[in-house]
Amino acid sequence: MDDSALKITIAPGLAEVSPDEWNAVANPPGERYDPFLTWQFLEAMESSGAATPATGWVPRHLLIRGGNGRLRAAMPLYAKMHSRGEFVFDQSWADAYERAGGAYYPKLLSAVPFTPVTGRRRLVPRGPDEAQLKAALLAGAIQLAEENYLSSLHINFVDHADAEILSNTGLLSRTDQQFRWVNDGYGTFGDFLAALSSAKRKNLRKERARAQEGLDFVHLTGDAITEDHLDHFFHFYMDTGSRKWGSPYLTRRSFSLLRERMADDLLFIFAMEDGEPIAGAMNLIGSDTLYGRYWGCSDQRPMLHFETCYYQAIDFAIARGLQYVEAGAQGGHKLARGYVPVLTRSAHWIAHPGLRNAVADYLTRERDAVESDMDYLTDRTPFKKGE
């Protein structure tokens, strides 16, 4: 690769990048399809008002073009004025640095806004120049942080292979855990239940029966999703978001743009009573994974959350032949529902040596705690033991 032929630029918004050229590096042939990396999703977050300078997200996407102008590599980047909407919690780092007289914000973040889903962050198609282009992206991101006196660079929910590479280049490594359902060749939900211990199998059957009483559940994708459905879901989303986060991240227009641009990648699951939705869950569909994102309801009922978000998602994944259901951040209650713990990883560059050393020490102890917790949870999955 002729480095002199490469041109690195910053895009202050994905509207300045063509969808086709972004998607060619974000989801190239041979990679798992990740709907969150598409131009359609990321640009919708910006143009809908969800991830904008007004909300503390300042797009600074890194682009590398070859001598012929073709986009060769990219990295979704944001200057952040806070740490909300990231799901990798560094507020204690910010507090410590600011108490010592430093300015932690703005910082630089490579992530998918509001989305705790592991995926590629240095977007480079496979090929002989892959390693060099990834190195150029990292160097460009660090240079951007240094030239603008930003405190740090954070690459959140990075795929595991790249996390190892980033750690070997000197970035600080952070781990956490989420819960994932794994399709072990199941043909039906009953096949999945058969893999559980007798007590857990009985509990899940009771939960489903109780949640489904008097309700019908519908799965909507593609053209079946209407603006009326989105109106109902946005009401659920705002209610849940207001209680959990104080200020929900997405706008009503966010959902319309996603429906307009990528309806075939969306799955809405609604619990219906007398033809009206009383609860709903929004999911995105990847090449081998169903990603659970948001949920809400207008009628709080026992077990309704588990049925709408977890069991109905498993039903859909089995019917579609998907390998995984990603259930989002946190939630130890997912373990009893057949979702097993998996590691998540992020990588961090910190400019100030004192803060960097303090964080490095903290992360060493945190990784040990996460590993211990993973071992504890793995020993307590609801599946049959010794079979």
C-alpha positions as CSV (number, residue, x, y, z in Angstrom):
1,M,0.0,0.0,0.0
2,D,1.3,3.4,-0.9
3,D,0.7,5.5,2.2
4,S,1.4,8.7,0.2
5,A,-1.7,8.0,-1.9
6,L,-4.0,7.9,1.1
7,K,-6.0,10.9,2.2
8,I,-7.5,11.1,5.7
9,T,-10.4,13.5,6.2
10,I,-13.1,14.1,8.8
11,A,-16.8,14.1,8.0
12,P,-18.9,16.3,10.3
13,G,-21.9,14.2,9.5
14,L,-22.7,11.1,7.5
15,A,-24.9,13.1,5.2
16,E,-21.6,14.1,3.5
17,V,-20.8,10.5,2.7
18,S,-22.6,8.5,0.1
19,P,-24.6,5.6,1.5
20,D,-23.1,3.1,-1.0
21,E,-19.5,3.9,-0.3
22,W,-20.0,3.9,3.5
23,N,-21.8,0.6,3.4
24,A,-19.1,-0.9,1.2
25,V,-16.6,-0.6,4.0
26,A,-19.1,-1.0,6.9
27,N,-20.6,-4.3,5.7
28,P,-18.2,-5.7,3.1
29,P,-18.6,-9.2,1.6
30,G,-17.4,-11.9,3.9
31,E,-18.3,-10.1,7.1
32,R,-21.4,-10.7,9.3
33,Y,-24.0,-8.1,8.4
34,D,-24.3,-5.6,11.1
35,P,-27.4,-3.3,10.7
36,F,-26.1,-0.8,13.3
37,L,-23.1,0.0,11.1
38,T,-25.1,0.9,8.0
39,W,-25.2,4.4,6.7
40,Q,-29.0,4.1,7.0
41,F,-28.9,3.6,10.8
42,L,-26.1,5.9,11.7
43,E,-27.2,8.8,9.6
44,A,-30.8,8.4,10.9
45,M,-29.4,9.0,14.4
46,E,-28.0,12.3,13.2
47,S,-30.7,13.6,11.0
48,S,-33.5,12.7,13.4
49,G,-31.9,14.9,16.1
50,A,-30.9,12.0,18.4
51,A,-27.1,12.2,18.0
52,T,-26.2,15.8,17.2
53,P,-24.2,18.6,18.7
54,A,-27.3,19.8,20.5
55,T,-27.5,16.5,22.3
56,G,-23.8,16.3,23.1
57,W,-22.8,14.1,20.1
58,V,-20.6,15.9,17.6
59,P,-20.0,13.7,14.5
60,R,-16.3,13.5,13.5
61,H,-16.3,10.4,11.3
62,L,-12.8,9.4,10.1
63,L,-12.5,8.6,6.4
64,I,-9.5,7.2,4.4
65,R,-9.6,7.5,0.6
66,G,-7.2,6.2,-1.9
67,G,-5.5,8.1,-4.7
68,N,-8.6,7.6,-6.9
69,G,-10.9,9.0,-4.3
70,R,-12.5,5.7,-3.4
71,L,-13.3,5.2,0.3
72,R,-11.0,2.6,1.6
73,A,-11.7,2.7,5.4
74,A,-13.8,4.5,7.9
75,M,-14.4,4.9,11.6
76,P,-17.6,6.2,13.2
77,L,-16.4,8.9,15.6
78,Y,-18.0,11.5,17.9
79,A,-16.7,14.2,20.1
80,K,-18.8,13.7,23.3
81,M,-19.7,16.4,25.8
82,H,-20.9,13.8,28.3
83,S,-20.9,10.0,28.8
84,R,-24.6,9.3,28.3
85,G,-25.9,6.8,25.8
86,E,-22.7,4.8,25.7
87,F,-23.3,1.8,28.2
88,V,-19.5,1.8,29.0
89,F,-19.5,3.8,32.2
90,D,-16.5,6.2,32.6
91,Q,-18.2,8.9,34.7
92,S,-16.0,8.0,37.7
93,W,-12.9,8.6,35.6
94,A,-14.3,12.0,34.5
95,D,-15.1,12.9,38.1
96,A,-11.6,12.0,39.3
97,Y,-9.9,13.9,36.5
98,E,-12.0,17.0,37.0
99,R,-11.5,17.0,40.8
100,A,-7.7,17.0,40.0
101,G,-8.2,20.1,37.8
102,G,-8.4,18.4,34.4
103,A,-11.1,18.7,31.7
104,Y,-12.4,15.2,30.7
105,Y,-15.0,16.5,28.3
106,P,-15.0,16.7,25.4
107,K,-13.7,13.3,24.7
108,L,-13.6,11.2,21.5
109,L,-15.8,8.1,21.1
110,S,-16.0,5.4,18.4
111,A,-19.3,3.6,18.9
112,V,-22.8,3.2,17.6
113,P,-25.0,5.8,19.4
114,F,-27.2,4.4,22.1
115,T,-26.4,0.8,21.1
116,P,-24.5,-1.6,23.4
117,V,-23.8,-4.1,20.6
118,T,-20.4,-5.6,19.9
119,G,-19.2,-5.0,16.3
120,R,-16.5,-3.6,14.1
121,R,-15.4,-0.1,14.7
122,R,-12.4,0.2,12.3
123,L,-14.3,-0.4,9.1
124,V,-11.9,-1.9,6.6
125,P,-12.7,-4.7,4.0
126,R,-10.5,-7.7,4.2
127,G,-7.4,-7.7,2.0
128,P,-3.6,-7.2,2.0
129,D,-3.9,-3.6,3.2
130,E,-6.3,-4.3,6.1
131,A,-3.8,-4.1,8.9
132,Q,-2.2,-0.9,7.5
133,L,-5.6,0.8,7.0
134,K,-6.7,-0.1,10.5
135,A,-3.4,1.3,11.9
136,A,-4.0,4.5,10.0
137,L,-7.5,4.8,11.4
138,L,-6.3,4.4,14.9
139,A,-3.4,6.9,14.4
140,G,-5.8,9.3,12.8
141,A,-8.2,9.1,15.7
142,I,-5.5,9.7,18.3
143,Q,-4.1,12.6,16.2
144,L,-7.6,14.1,16.1
145,A,-7.8,13.8,19.9
146,E,-4.3,15.3,20.5
147,E,-4.7,18.2,18.0
148,N,-8.0,19.2,19.7
149,Y,-6.7,18.7,23.2
150,L,-9.3,16.0,23.9
151,S,-8.8,14.0,27.1
152,S,-9.3,10.5,25.6
153,L,-10.4,8.2,22.9
154,H,-12.8,5.4,23.6
155,I,-13.6,2.5,21.3
156,N,-16.7,0.8,22.8
157,F,-18.1,-2.7,22.2
158,V,-15.3,-3.5,19.8
159,D,-15.3,-7.0,18.3
160,H,-13.1,-9.4,20.1
161,A,-10.4,-9.9,17.5
162,D,-9.8,-6.1,17.1
163,A,-9.9,-5.7,20.9
164,E,-6.8,-7.9,21.2
165,I,-5.0,-5.9,18.4
166,L,-5.9,-2.6,20.1
167,S,-4.6,-3.9,23.5
168,N,-1.4,-5.0,21.9
169,T,-0.9,-1.5,20.5
170,G,-1.0,-0.1,24.0
171,L,-4.7,0.9,24.5
172,L,-6.2,0.1,27.8
173,S,-8.5,-2.9,27.7
174,R,-11.9,-3.0,29.5
175,T,-14.3,-5.9,29.8
176,D,-17.9,-6.3,30.9
177,Q,-20.6,-8.8,30.4
178,Q,-23.9,-9.2,28.6
179,F,-26.4,-12.0,28.0
180,R,-26.9,-13.9,24.8
181,W,-29.2,-16.7,23.7
182,V,-27.5,-19.3,21.5
183,N,-29.4,-21.4,19.1
184,D,-28.0,-24.9,19.5
185,G,-29.7,-26.3,16.4
186,Y,-33.2,-26.0,17.9
187,G,-36.2,-26.6,15.5
188,T,-38.8,-25.3,18.0
189,F,-39.1,-23.5,21.3
190,G,-39.9,-27.0,22.8
191,D,-36.4,-28.2,21.7
192,F,-34.9,-25.3,23.6
193,L,-36.9,-26.1,26.7
194,A,-35.8,-29.7,26.5
195,A,-32.2,-28.6,26.9
196,L,-33.1,-27.0,30.3
197,S,-33.1,-28.6,33.7
198,S,-36.5,-29.9,34.7
199,A,-37.2,-27.1,37.3
200,K,-36.2,-24.3,34.9
201,R,-38.2,-25.9,32.0
202,K,-41.3,-25.9,34.3
203,N,-40.8,-22.3,35.4
204,L,-40.5,-21.1,31.8
205,R,-43.6,-22.8,30.7
206,K,-45.5,-21.2,33.6
207,E,-44.1,-17.8,32.8
208,R,-45.1,-18.0,29.1
209,A,-48.6,-19.3,30.0
210,R,-49.2,-16.5,32.5
211,A,-47.9,-13.8,30.1
212,Q,-49.8,-15.0,27.1
213,E,-53.2,-15.2,28.9
214,G,-55.7,-13.1,27.0
215,L,-53.1,-11.8,24.6
216,D,-52.0,-12.4,21.0
217,F,-48.5,-11.7,19.9
218,V,-47.6,-10.4,16.4
219,H,-44.2,-10.1,14.7
220,L,-44.0,-7.3,12.1
221,T,-41.2,-6.8,9.6
222,G,-40.8,-4.9,6.4
223,D,-43.9,-3.4,4.8
224,A,-46.1,-4.8,7.6
225,I,-44.7,-2.1,9.9
226,T,-46.8,1.1,9.6
227,E,-46.5,4.6,11.1
228,D,-49.5,3.7,13.3
229,H,-47.4,0.9,14.8
230,L,-44.6,3.3,15.3
231,D,-46.9,5.7,17.1
232,H,-47.9,3.0,19.6
233,F,-44.3,1.9,20.0
234,F,-43.0,5.4,20.6
235,H,-45.5,5.8,23.4
236,F,-44.1,2.7,25.0
237,Y,-40.6,3.8,24.4
238,M,-41.1,7.2,25.9
239,D,-42.7,5.8,29.0
240,T,-39.9,3.2,29.6
241,G,-37.1,5.7,28.7
242,S,-38.5,8.4,30.9
243,R,-38.5,6.1,33.9
244,K,-35.1,4.4,33.2
245,W,-33.0,7.2,31.8
246,G,-34.8,10.4,32.6
247,S,-34.6,11.6,29.0
248,P,-35.1,9.1,26.1
249,Y,-32.5,9.3,23.4
250,L,-34.4,8.7,20.2
251,T,-36.9,11.0,18.6
252,R,-40.2,10.0,16.9
253,R,-38.5,10.8,13.6
254,S,-35.7,8.3,14.4
255,F,-38.2,5.5,14.2
256,S,-39.8,6.8,10.9
257,L,-36.4,7.1,9.3
258,L,-35.4,3.5,10.3
259,R,-38.7,2.2,8.9
260,E,-38.3,4.2,5.7
261,R,-34.7,3.1,5.2
262,M,-34.3,-0.4,6.6
263,A,-37.7,-1.9,7.4
264,D,-36.5,-5.3,6.4
265,D,-33.9,-5.1,9.2
266,L,-36.6,-4.3,11.8
267,L,-38.7,-6.6,13.9
268,F,-41.5,-5.2,16.1
269,I,-43.1,-7.6,18.5
270,F,-46.5,-6.4,19.9
271,A,-48.6,-7.9,22.6
272,M,-52.2,-7.4,21.5
273,E,-55.4,-7.2,23.6
274,D,-58.7,-7.0,21.6
275,G,-56.7,-5.8,18.6
276,E,-54.8,-3.0,20.4
277,P,-51.1,-3.1,21.3
278,I,-50.5,-3.0,25.1
279,A,-46.7,-3.8,24.9
280,G,-44.0,-3.9,22.3
281,A,-40.4,-4.6,21.6
282,M,-38.1,-3.3,18.8
283,N,-35.4,-5.5,17.4
284,L,-32.9,-5.3,14.6
285,I,-32.0,-8.3,12.4
286,G,-28.5,-9.1,11.4
287,S,-27.2,-11.9,9.2
288,D,-27.0,-14.4,12.2
289,T,-28.3,-12.4,15.2
290,L,-31.5,-10.8,16.4
291,Y,-30.7,-7.7,18.5
292,G,-33.2,-6.7,21.1
293,R,-33.1,-2.9,21.6
294,Y,-36.2,-1.2,23.1
295,W,-39.3,-2.2,24.9
296,G,-42.3,-0.7,26.7
297,C,-45.9,-1.2,27.6
298,S,-49.1,0.6,28.6
299,D,-50.3,-2.1,30.9
300,Q,-47.9,-3.6,33.5
301,R,-48.5,-7.3,33.7
302,P,-46.6,-10.1,35.3
303,M,-44.0,-11.8,33.0
304,L,-45.1,-9.6,30.0
305,H,-41.6,-8.2,29.6
306,F,-40.0,-11.6,29.6
307,E,-42.4,-12.9,27.0
308,T,-42.3,-9.9,24.7
309,C,-38.5,-9.4,24.8
310,Y,-37.0,-12.8,25.4
311,Y,-39.3,-15.7,24.5
312,Q,-40.9,-14.2,21.5
313,A,-37.4,-13.2,20.3
314,I,-36.3,-16.8,20.7
315,D,-39.4,-17.9,18.7
316,F,-38.4,-15.6,15.9
317,A,-34.7,-16.6,15.9
318,I,-35.6,-20.2,15.7
319,A,-38.1,-19.6,12.8
320,R,-35.5,-17.5,10.9
321,G,-32.6,-19.9,11.6
322,L,-30.6,-17.2,13.5
323,Q,-27.8,-18.3,15.7
324,Y,-28.0,-15.7,18.5
325,V,-30.4,-13.3,20.3
326,E,-28.5,-10.4,21.8
327,A,-30.6,-9.1,24.7
328,G,-28.8,-5.8,25.4
329,A,-27.0,-4.5,28.4
330,Q,-27.2,-5.7,32.0
331,G,-30.0,-7.8,33.4
332,G,-28.9,-10.9,35.4
333,H,-32.6,-12.0,35.3
334,K,-31.9,-13.1,31.7
335,L,-29.7,-16.0,32.9
336,A,-32.8,-17.9,34.2
337,R,-34.4,-17.5,30.8
338,G,-31.7,-19.3,28.9
339,Y,-29.5,-16.3,28.0
340,V,-25.8,-17.1,28.8
341,P,-23.1,-14.6,29.8
342,V,-20.7,-13.3,27.2
343,L,-17.8,-10.8,27.5
344,T,-17.9,-7.4,25.9
345,R,-14.7,-5.4,25.3
346,S,-13.7,-1.8,24.8
347,A,-10.4,0.0,24.3
348,H,-9.3,3.3,25.7
349,W,-6.5,5.8,25.0
350,I,-6.0,8.5,27.7
351,A,-3.8,11.5,27.1
352,H,-2.8,12.4,30.6
353,P,-0.2,9.9,32.0
354,G,-1.4,10.2,35.6
355,L,-5.0,9.5,34.7
356,R,-4.0,6.7,32.3
357,N,-2.0,5.0,35.0
358,A,-4.8,5.2,37.5
359,V,-7.4,3.9,35.0
360,A,-5.0,1.1,34.0
361,D,-4.7,0.0,37.6
362,Y,-8.5,0.1,38.1
363,L,-9.1,-1.9,34.9
364,T,-6.8,-4.7,35.9
365,R,-8.9,-5.2,39.1
366,E,-12.1,-4.7,37.2
367,R,-11.2,-7.4,34.6
368,D,-10.4,-9.9,37.4
369,A,-13.9,-9.2,38.9
370,V,-15.6,-9.5,35.6
371,E,-13.9,-12.9,34.9
372,S,-14.8,-14.1,38.4
373,D,-18.4,-13.1,37.8
374,M,-18.5,-14.7,34.4
375,D,-17.3,-18.0,35.9
376,Y,-19.9,-17.8,38.7
377,L,-22.8,-17.1,36.2
378,T,-21.6,-19.7,33.7
379,D,-21.8,-22.4,36.4
380,R,-25.4,-21.4,37.1
381,T,-27.0,-21.4,33.6
382,P,-30.4,-23.2,33.5
383,F,-29.2,-25.9,31.2
384,K,-28.9,-29.6,32.1
385,K,-25.6,-30.4,33.7
386,G,-23.3,-33.2,32.5
387,E,-25.2,-34.0,29.3
